[in-house]
Amino acid sequence: MKNKQQLESFFSDLRNSLLYNIPLLKEYEQLFHYDKKISQIYITLFQAGNKPIRWGSKKESFSKTINRINTQLKNNKSFIQFNLKDTSSCRILFEIVTNEYECNIRNLTTMKMLSPNRFEAGVNGLKYTYQGITRFFMPTDGFTKSIMSVPQLLNYLSKQCGIAQQTDKISERVHLMRREAIEYSFIESKAFISFKDTVLELERGYPLPITFNKEQIYDKTIKSINWLVENMNEDGSFLYYYDPYFNTIVDDMHPNMTMPLYNNILRHSGGTISLIRGYELSGNQLYLQKAKKSLDFLLSTFQTHTYKNKFACYPFFNKKSKLGGAGIGLVALVHYYIQTGDTCYQKEMDGLVRHILSRVDDNGELIGYYLHPKFNDGKPLITLSDEVKKELFSFYYPGEALLGLGLYYLHVKDIDKDLKQDLLTKAEMALDFLIHVRPIKYSSMFESLPADAWLMQAIEEWVKVKNFNKQSYINFVFNDTKIMFEHMYTQENTLENNKDYIGGFFYEYGDHVYHDASRCEGIVSAYYLAKYLKDEAKANWIMQNMLLSAKGLMKTFNSQESSYPHIEPKKALHSFRFKLTRQWVRVDSVQHASCFFARLYKTDF
């Protein structure tokens, strides 16, 4: 590849060739090191509201290949729908195969980073021949087609070559794609996308460069919070899920829930917290207004009971009352109180605290559910066996509850004296259980990569309370941070074509990367805890690694540049995805990222 000016000149001539039926000249023959044996080229046109059109070819020379593709694109009946004169609306993707090598489809895997049969979505693709027809799954198709796993890949290919017609079951399609007489090869490519009047190189389908600095952190954080504002419903709830590839708001985990759409009260409250973080950063009153509207939706789900003869309340949603719903709901309400001083939710805050305290058993274990349709005929779960407690176990809910209690204790004024003492007693019982008992009682539930970022955030708050700065609590936060960093992809343990893995996590080395903003929230809490304890060495160590994670997360941001494959690019614009190539967005993928970046922005790095 030559310099950027030559590349932009090529794209300009490519656009003009399509517009004015002008054959591409031979001056670009050496631009991409064209090899007539392997250099399959695809050109794709993208434009909002249109289904993309593309064509691929491989002739004896580069210019003949391009001219062949352009002819076929112009022959497409949808070609006239693309406004090639407008470089802002019609975007051109150019991709050329640069390498082809053996693939054993039966052993295809996304695990085992050093395996010769590793499929890396967005990095390599497949050339496959079935019944005499050769097709290509280009590397960028991983990104543009929202493919991440091997089953997703093989299911997609089964549709392309007609095997999907033999069965509706995805597992059977995957089996057939592995067993049918199909010749496979891995391919790699170089790819570029037009953006207005410039050209951007693609890495795993995502445009480069990715700028990382404080200004960008602020900009993306505010824009992602604005996405939540723009996607708030009239009743104060948020759009729960959006898949830009299928252009659907029906959650893929709950495909049958369409009237009404599936929602989740924990993630709703997380969205509320993001709005309040937005106010903290910007001072924009709109975020507080929208936060109040979302809190009112939360309150509309509340039911009541009594605890020690006093008012208690809890969210009841999707036929369940989850401890985490009460916990994150309380966190949201207290954050709103902290920023406004408004006591309009005082009764509900007190009621949630009493409800959470009622869920602490005599051993300090926080019970994950108060109501569950599969247990006790949907009636309150009071006295439970250890077997039932295990079935109701959650890593997340206790930490969420304790974070709410900690913030309430530290910031709410004029707490009832008896409630305050009960709160201190039961919070200490619960923390002691989680730190000392849970790892033994539920040892089989623990995995190699820690997942309790909410408890890390809770401890950050509780150590500020007299007699709660126990070394065992502090050690938990820093030990989990250390283990997460030990399960992080770095410059040293990541392969050359997986550099965008850096900063992301794995359970077992070789896993597809987890760029996980929720875990990063725990890590940034560890940083703030180290600063509070005046442990600068630990704070610097955390920051050094945390910045790697922050940079990795930036590639999950749906920017103008990266939204080219979306049917309606504006719908997901400025949101965060969970995965590098999987396109779907959920309210919590935005919430966790925006909250993490909001806290990171306020640090000195």
C-alpha positions in Angstrom: 0.0 0.0 0.0 1.2 3.5 -0.9 0.5 6.8 0.9 -2.9 8.3 1.9 -3.0 10.7 -1.0 -2.7 7.8 -3.5 -5.4 5.9 -1.7 -7.8 8.9 -1.7 -7.1 9.5 -5.4 -7.9 5.8 -6.0 -11.2 6.1 -4.2 -12.1 9.3 -6.0 -11.5 7.7 -9.3 -13.4 4.6 -8.2 -16.4 6.7 -7.4 -16.1 8.6 -10.7 -15.8 5.3 -12.6 -19.1 4.2 -11.0 -20.8 7.5 -11.6 -19.7 8.2 -15.2 -18.9 4.8 -16.6 -15.2 5.7 -16.9 -12.9 2.6 -16.9 -10.3 2.7 -14.1 -6.9 3.4 -15.5 -3.9 1.2 -15.0 -2.0 3.7 -12.8 -3.2 1.8 -9.7 -1.9 -1.6 -10.7 0.8 -1.6 -8.1 -1.2 0.1 -5.3 -2.3 -3.0 -3.5 0.2 -5.7 -4.5 -2.4 -7.5 -6.6 -1.8 -11.3 -7.0 -4.1 -12.8 -9.6 -4.0 -16.2 -7.8 -5.5 -15.1 -4.5 -6.5 -11.4 -4.7 -10.2 -11.6 -4.7 -11.6 -8.0 -4.4 -15.0 -7.0 -3.1 -16.5 -3.5 -3.4 -19.6 -2.7 -1.3 -21.8 0.4 -1.4 -23.4 1.5 1.8 -26.1 4.1 2.3 -28.6 4.7 5.0 -32.0 3.2 4.3 -30.7 0.9 1.6 -29.6 -2.7 1.6 -25.9 -2.7 0.7 -24.9 -3.9 -2.7 -21.6 -5.5 -3.5 -19.7 -7.5 -6.0 -16.5 -9.5 -5.9 -14.2 -10.6 -8.7 -10.6 -11.7 -9.5 -9.3 -11.2 -13.0 -5.8 -11.3 -14.5 -5.0 -7.7 -13.4 -6.1 -5.2 -10.8 -7.7 -2.7 -13.2 -9.6 -5.4 -15.1 -10.9 -6.7 -11.7 -12.1 -3.3 -10.6 -13.7 -2.6 -14.0 -15.5 -5.9 -13.9 -16.8 -5.2 -10.4 -18.0 -1.7 -11.3 -19.9 -3.0 -14.3 -21.7 -5.6 -12.2 -22.5 -3.0 -9.5 -24.0 -0.7 -12.1 -26.1 -3.6 -13.4 -27.6 -4.1 -10.0 -31.2 -2.9 -10.0 -30.7 -1.1 -6.7 -27.6 0.8 -8.0 -29.7 3.9 -8.8 -30.7 4.2 -5.2 -27.2 5.1 -4.2 -26.2 8.8 -4.3 -22.6 8.4 -5.3 -22.2 12.1 -5.9 -22.7 12.6 -2.1 -19.6 11.3 -0.3 -21.3 11.9 3.0 -24.2 9.6 2.3 -22.9 6.9 0.0 -19.8 5.1 1.4 -17.6 2.7 -0.5 -15.9 -0.3 1.1 -12.9 -1.8 -0.8 -11.5 -5.1 0.4 -8.7 -7.2 -1.2 -7.6 -10.7 -0.1 -4.0 -10.7 0.8 -3.5 -14.2 2.1 -5.0 -17.6 1.7 -4.1 -20.7 3.8 -5.4 -24.1 4.9 -8.5 -24.5 7.1 -9.8 -27.6 8.8 -13.5 -26.7 9.2 -14.1 -29.6 11.6 -11.7 -28.1 14.1 -12.7 -24.5 13.6 -12.6 -22.6 16.9 -12.6 -19.2 18.4 -10.6 -20.5 21.3 -6.9 -21.5 21.5 -5.2 -18.4 20.2 -2.3 -20.3 18.7 -4.5 -22.9 17.0 -4.0 -23.1 13.2 -7.8 -23.5 13.0 -8.7 -20.4 15.0 -11.5 -18.2 13.4 -11.0 -14.6 14.4 -14.1 -12.6 13.5 -13.2 -9.5 11.5 -9.6 -10.6 11.1 -9.9 -13.7 8.9 -12.6 -15.0 6.7 -13.3 -18.1 4.6 -13.2 -19.1 1.0 -15.5 -22.1 0.4 -16.6 -24.1 -2.6 -19.8 -26.1 -2.5 -21.4 -27.9 -5.5 -18.9 -26.2 -7.8 -19.6 -22.6 -6.6 -16.9 -20.7 -4.8 -18.0 -18.1 -2.3 -16.2 -15.7 0.1 -16.9 -14.7 3.6 -14.7 -11.7 3.7 -12.9 -10.7 6.9 -14.9 -7.5 7.2 -18.1 -9.5 7.0 -17.5 -10.4 10.7 -18.2 -6.8 11.5 -20.7 -5.9 8.8 -22.8 -9.1 9.3 -22.5 -9.0 13.2 -20.7 -12.4 13.4 -18.6 -13.3 16.4 -18.8 -17.1 17.1 -18.2 -20.2 14.9 -21.9 -21.3 15.2 -23.0 -17.8 14.0 -20.5 -18.0 11.2 -21.5 -21.5 10.0 -25.2 -20.7 10.3 -24.7 -17.6 8.1 -22.8 -19.6 5.5 -25.4 -22.3 5.5 -27.9 -19.7 4.3 -25.6 -18.4 1.6 -25.1 -21.8 0.0 -28.6 -23.2 0.6 -27.9 -25.8 3.3 -30.1 -23.8 5.7 -33.1 -25.0 3.6 -32.5 -28.5 4.9 -33.3 -27.7 8.5 -34.6 -24.9 10.8 -32.3 -25.9 13.6 -29.1 -23.9 13.8 -27.2 -26.7 15.5 -28.0 -29.0 12.6 -27.0 -26.4 10.1 -23.6 -26.0 11.9 -23.1 -29.7 11.8 -23.9 -29.9 8.1 -21.5 -27.1 7.3 -18.7 -29.0 9.1 -19.5 -32.4 7.5 -20.7 -31.6 3.9 -18.3 -31.9 1.0 -17.2 -28.3 1.1 -13.7 -27.1 0.5 -12.5 -24.3 2.8 -9.6 -22.0 3.1 -8.9 -19.2 5.5 -8.4 -15.7 3.9 -7.0 -12.4 5.2 -7.4 -9.0 3.7 -6.8 -5.3 3.6 -9.9 -3.1 3.7 -10.7 0.6 3.5 -13.9 2.6 3.8 -14.7 6.1 2.5 -15.7 8.7 4.9 -16.8 12.0 3.4 -13.8 13.0 1.3 -11.2 10.9 3.0 -10.4 7.2 3.3 -10.0 5.2 6.5 -8.2 1.9 6.9 -10.3 -0.8 8.7 -9.1 -3.0 11.5 -11.5 -5.8 12.2 -14.0 -3.7 10.2 -13.6 -0.7 12.5 -12.2 2.5 11.1 -8.8 3.7 12.2 -7.3 5.8 13.8 -9.0 5.6 17.2 -8.0 8.7 19.2 -7.7 8.4 22.9 -7.3 11.4 25.2 -9.3 13.2 27.8 -11.2 15.3 25.2 -12.3 12.1 23.4 -13.3 10.5 26.7 -15.5 13.4 27.6 -17.0 13.7 24.1 -17.9 10.0 23.8 -19.2 9.8 27.4 -21.6 12.7 26.9 -22.6 11.5 23.4 -23.4 8.1 24.8 -25.5 9.6 27.6 -27.3 11.7 25.1 -28.1 8.4 23.3 -29.9 7.3 26.4 -31.8 10.6 26.5 -32.8 10.3 22.9 -33.9 6.7 23.4 -36.0 7.3 26.5 -39.7 6.3 26.1 -42.6 8.5 27.1 -43.1 6.6 30.3 -39.5 7.2 31.4 -38.2 3.8 30.5 -35.3 3.3 28.1 -35.0 1.5 24.8 -33.7 -1.8 26.1 -32.1 -3.3 23.0 -31.3 -2.4 19.5 -29.6 -4.5 16.8 -28.4 -2.3 14.0 -27.7 -5.3 11.6 -31.3 -6.5 11.7 -32.6 -3.0 12.5 -34.8 -4.5 15.3 -35.6 -3.6 18.9 -36.7 -7.1 19.8 -34.1 -8.5 22.2 -32.5 -11.6 20.8 -32.5 -13.2 24.2 -36.3 -12.7 24.5 -37.5 -13.0 20.9 -41.1 -13.7 21.8 -41.6 -10.6 24.0 -42.8 -8.0 21.6 -45.9 -6.6 23.2 -44.6 -5.2 25.4 -40.9 -5.4 24.6 -38.7 -7.1 27.1 -37.1 -4.7 29.7 -35.0 -5.1 32.9 -35.4 -2.9 35.9 -31.8 -3.3 37.1 -30.5 -2.0 33.7 -33.1 0.7 33.7 -31.7 2.0 37.0 -28.2 1.8 35.6 -29.3 4.0 32.8 -30.6 6.5 35.3 -27.2 6.5 37.0 -25.6 7.3 33.7 -27.9 10.4 33.3 -26.8 11.6 36.7 -23.1 11.0 35.8 -23.8 13.2 32.8 -25.0 16.0 35.0 -21.9 15.6 37.2 -19.7 16.0 34.2 -21.5 18.8 32.3 -23.9 20.6 34.7 -26.6 20.1 32.0 -30.0 20.2 33.9 -31.6 18.2 31.1 -29.9 15.1 32.5 -31.4 15.6 35.9 -34.9 16.2 34.4 -34.6 13.0 32.5 -33.2 11.2 35.5 -36.3 12.2 37.5 -38.5 10.9 34.8 -36.7 7.6 34.7 -36.9 7.4 38.6 -40.6 7.9 38.4 -40.8 4.9 36.1 -38.8 2.9 38.6 -41.2 3.9 41.4 -44.2 2.8 39.2 -42.9 -0.8 39.7 -42.8 -0.6 43.5 -44.8 -2.8 45.8 -44.7 -2.6 49.6 -44.5 -4.6 52.8 -43.3 -3.9 56.3 -40.0 -4.5 58.0 -40.0 -4.2 61.8 -43.5 -2.7 61.5 -42.3 0.1 59.2 -42.7 0.9 55.5 -40.6 -1.1 53.1 -40.7 -1.2 49.3 -39.2 -3.1 46.4 -39.3 -3.1 42.6 -41.5 -5.9 41.1 -40.8 -6.4 37.5 -41.1 -9.3 35.0 -43.0 -11.2 37.8 -39.9 -11.1 40.0 -38.5 -9.0 42.9 -34.7 -9.1 42.6 -32.4 -7.9 45.3 -30.3 -6.2 42.6 -33.3 -4.2 41.5 -33.7 -2.8 45.0 -30.0 -2.2 45.2 -29.4 -0.4 41.9 -32.7 1.4 42.3 -31.4 2.7 45.7 -28.1 3.7 44.1 -29.9 5.7 41.5 -32.2 7.5 44.0 -29.3 8.4 46.3 -27.2 9.7 43.4 -30.1 11.9 42.4 -30.4 13.1 46.1 -26.7 13.8 46.2 -26.8 16.0 43.1 -30.1 17.8 43.9 -30.6 17.7 47.7 -34.2 17.0 46.7 -36.0 14.9 49.4 -39.0 13.9 47.3 -37.8 10.3 47.2 -36.9 10.1 50.9 -39.8 7.7 51.7 -38.8 5.3 48.9 -35.1 5.4 49.8 -35.9 4.5 53.4 -38.3 1.8 52.2 -35.7 0.3 49.9 -33.1 0.2 52.7 -35.5 -1.6 55.0 -36.4 -4.0 52.2 -32.7 -4.8 51.6 -32.1 -5.2 55.3 -35.0 -7.7 55.5 -33.1 -9.8 52.9 -30.1 -10.3 55.2 -30.4 -13.7 56.9 -29.0 -14.6 60.3 -25.7 -15.6 58.7 -25.3 -12.4 56.8 -26.2 -13.9 53.4 -28.2 -11.5 51.2 -31.0 -13.5 49.5 -31.1 -12.8 45.8 -34.9 -12.8 45.4 -37.9 -11.7 47.4 -40.5 -13.0 44.9 -39.9 -15.5 42.1 -42.6 -17.3 40.2 -40.7 -20.6 40.3 -40.3 -20.7 44.1 -42.9 -20.8 46.9 -45.8 -20.3 44.5 -44.6 -16.8 43.8 -45.0 -15.8 47.5 -42.4 -14.0 49.6 -39.2 -16.0 50.1 -38.5 -15.8 53.8 -37.2 -19.1 55.3 -35.1 -20.9 52.7 -33.0 -24.0 52.6 -29.4 -23.9 51.4 -30.4 -25.7 48.2 -32.9 -22.9 47.3 -30.4 -20.2 48.3 -27.9 -21.7 45.9 -30.5 -21.7 43.1 -31.2 -18.0 43.8 -27.5 -17.2 44.0 -26.2 -14.1 42.2 -22.7 -12.6 42.2 -24.0 -9.2 41.4 -27.1 -8.6 43.5 -25.4 -8.4 47.0 -22.8 -5.9 45.8 -25.5 -3.8 44.2 -27.5 -3.8 47.4 -24.5 -2.9 49.5 -23.5 -0.1 47.2 -26.9 1.4 47.7 -26.7 1.0 51.4 -23.3 2.5 51.6 -24.2 5.6 49.5 -27.4 6.0 51.6 -25.5 5.8 54.9 -22.8 8.3 53.8 -25.0 10.9 52.1 -28.6 10.9 53.3 -29.2 13.2 56.2 -31.3 12.6 59.3 -31.6 8.8 59.0 -33.8 7.3 61.7 -31.5 6.3 64.6 -32.8 2.7 64.8 -32.6 2.2 61.1 -29.1 3.6 61.0 -27.9 1.1 63.7 -29.7 -1.8 62.0 -28.0 -0.7 58.7 -24.6 -0.7 60.2 -25.1 -4.1 61.9 -26.5 -5.9 58.8 -24.1 -4.3 56.3 -21.2 -5.5 58.3 -22.7 -9.0 58.5 -23.3 -9.0 54.8 -19.8 -7.8 53.9 -18.2 -10.4 56.2 -20.3 -13.1 54.6 -19.3 -12.1 51.1 -15.6 -11.8 51.9 -15.1 -14.7 54.2 -18.0 -17.2 53.8 -19.2 -17.0 50.2 -15.9 -18.1 48.7 -16.2 -21.4 50.7 -19.9 -22.0 50.6 -20.2 -21.2 46.9 -16.7 -22.2 45.7 -18.1 -24.0 42.7 -19.8 -20.9 41.4 -16.5 -18.9 41.1 -14.8 -18.7 37.8 -11.2 -17.7 36.9 -12.2 -14.1 35.9 -13.7 -12.1 38.8 -17.2 -10.7 38.1 -18.1 -8.8 41.3 -17.4 -5.2 40.3 -20.5 -4.0 42.2 -19.1 -5.2 45.4 -15.8 -3.5 44.6 -17.8 -0.3 44.2 -19.6 -0.9 47.4 -16.4 -1.4 49.4 -15.0 1.8 48.0 -17.9 3.5 49.9 -18.0 1.4 53.0 -14.3 1.8 53.9 -15.1 5.5 54.5 -17.4 4.5 57.4 -16.0 4.1 60.9 -14.9 0.5 61.7 -15.6 -0.6 58.1 -12.1 0.0 56.8 -11.2 -3.6 57.4 -8.1 -4.9 55.7 -10.0 -8.0 54.5 -12.5 -5.7 52.6 -9.7 -3.7 51.1 -7.8 -6.8 50.1 -10.8 -8.2 48.3 -10.9 -5.1 46.0 -7.2 -5.1 45.2 -7.0 -8.9 44.9 -9.8 -9.0 42.4 -8.2 -6.1 40.5 -4.9 -8.1 40.4 -6.7 -11.2 39.1 -8.5 -9.2 36.4 -5.2 -7.7 35.2 -3.7 -11.2 35.2 -6.6 -12.2 32.9 -6.0 -9.2 30.6 -4.7 -9.2 27.0 -1.6 -7.0 26.8 1.1 -6.1 24.3 3.1 -9.0 25.5 0.5 -11.8 25.3 -1.5 -10.8 22.2 -0.8 -11.8 18.7 0.0 -9.3 16.0 -3.4 -9.4 14.4 -5.2 -9.2 17.7 -3.8 -5.9 18.9 -7.3 -4.6 19.5 -7.6 -7.3 22.2 -5.2 -5.2 24.4 -7.0 -4.1 27.6 -9.7 -6.7 27.3 -10.2 -9.8 29.5 -10.4 -13.6 29.2 -11.4 -16.4 31.4 -8.9 -18.8 29.8 -6.1 -17.5 27.6 -7.2 -17.7 24.0 -10.8 -16.8 24.6 -12.4 -14.2 22.3 -11.8 -10.9 24.1 -14.1 -9.4 26.7 -13.9 -5.7 26.5 -16.0 -5.3 29.6 -17.0 -1.9 30.9 -18.8 -3.4 33.9 -15.6 -4.9 35.2 -13.8 -1.6 34.4 -16.3 0.1 36.8 -14.9 -2.1 39.6 -11.3 -1.3 38.5 -11.9 2.4 38.6 -13.4 2.0 42.1 -10.1 0.2 43.1 -8.2 3.2 41.7 -10.3 5.6 43.8 -9.9 3.4 46.8 -6.1 3.4 46.4 -6.2 7.2 46.2 -8.4 7.4 49.3 -5.9 5.2 51.2 -3.0 7.4 49.8 -1.4 4.3 48.2 0.0 6.1 45.2 2.1 3.1 44.0 -1.1 1.0 43.8 -3.1 3.8 42.2 -0.4 4.2 39.5 -0.3 0.4 38.9 -4.1 0.4 38.5 -4.1 3.4 36.2 -1.5 2.0 34.0 -3.5 -1.1 33.3 -6.9 0.6 33.4 -5.9 2.9 30.6 -5.3 -0.2 28.4 -8.9 -1.3 29.1 -10.3 2.2 28.4 -8.5 2.3 25.0 -9.9 -1.2 24.1 -13.4 -0.1 25.0 -13.2 2.8 22.6 -13.5 0.4 19.7 -17.0 -0.6 20.9 -18.2 3.0 20.4 -20.6 3.5 17.4 -19.1 6.6 15.8 -20.1 8.2 12.5 -17.1 6.6 10.9 -17.9 3.1 12.2 -21.7 3.0 11.6 -21.4 2.5 7.8 -23.0 -1.1 7.8 -26.0 -0.1 9.8 -29.3 0.1 7.9 -30.2 3.2 9.9 -26.8 4.6 11.2 -28.4 7.3 13.3 -30.2 4.8 15.5 -27.1 3.3 17.1 -24.9 6.4 16.7 -22.9 7.2 19.8 -23.9 4.1 21.7 -21.5 1.4 22.9 -21.6 -2.3 21.8 -20.7 -5.2 24.1 -18.5 -6.9 21.4 -16.0 -6.0 18.7 -17.9 -7.4 15.9 -21.4 -8.3 17.3 -23.4 -5.2 16.5 -26.2 -5.3 19.1 -26.5 -2.5 21.7 -28.2 -2.8 25.1 -29.0 -0.1 27.6 -26.4 -1.5 30.0 -23.6 -1.7 27.4 -24.1 2.1 27.2 -24.6 2.5 30.9 -21.5 0.6 32.1 -19.2 2.3 29.5 -20.5 5.8 30.2 -20.3 5.4 34.0 -16.7 4.0 33.7 -15.5 6.8 31.4 -17.2 9.4 33.5 -15.2 8.4 36.5 -12.0 7.9 34.5 -12.4 11.4 33.1 -12.3 12.9 36.6 -8.9 11.2 37.4 -5.5 12.7 36.8 -4.0 10.7 34.0 
